[in-house]
């Protein structure tokens, strides 16, 4: 099935009365059980389920205005981007899926995730864009359908349409209609996610290319689906019990196992810098000193920490530039 056909399927029977303008917000998310590998690159269908935590107020605000066209105008953090930039071409190609004939879009997008931290904002970006489209066209889609549409922009974006802990079901269908993310009915008010900056320049290999290289050319990739399924089953009760050591141990090992699949690719893929490994060591040191802190890492050199509010002051003495998200600060007790 093509992206266009899938969009038609999701929007069947929905109105298309465009308002002049609409805005929406979506959180960034950090996976504790990683998404690594696609069974369908066109529809961003994953090989495995994954599980993330949304970062509350760290994310993207986007406003969308329909114009007479042709062409789209995109500003990012207040700066107008060149029409031929990679960012604008990718956004325009995504907007093509929803574009009324001949129309253009004015997109103003603002990241509240520290941009200097060099963290992927495509997840919150495409989730905010889909939520803004839903308001612009008054579709009123349920979160499941918003998640399916956001997935077409970037796989991990499907987990950013909701707050809290989020489970992305890989699904089995070729049309992708059963591959969506949903919020778990769990809160963890004192959980914190910290961002440790190691490098800010763009990474040499995108996660899309890194994933494709690993699935195609790593002898270790065949071991990944069973590892991911076992970690997913083990982490859910740990999260439900707000058990940080257990949750952290599983998340840390899962992230390292994902990187092991990349290291075994030919040619190998190594996203770490010396400073990345130094942060791993500092985390282990802190644990030996009795501080409960764990790390996870995506397709880049920066490290994310998992801890609880009680450890924050101590961590700040070791990582002075730490940026901290409190995933449940705004929505404690709200499961929707
Ligand atoms: O959604 P993408 O294509 O940016 O891929 C995200 C991949 C990881 O960040 C490494 C893992 C994940 O589950 O977010």
Boltz pocket constraint, residues with backbone or C-beta under 6 A from the ligand:
constraints:
  - pocket:
      binder: B
      contacts: [[A, 29], [A, 30], [A, 31], [A, 33], [A, 34], [A, 35], [A, 36], [A, 50], [A, 120], [A, 122], [A, 154], [A, 155], [A, 156], [A, 157], [A, 207], [A, 208], [A, 297], [A, 298], [A, 299]]
      max_distance: 6.0
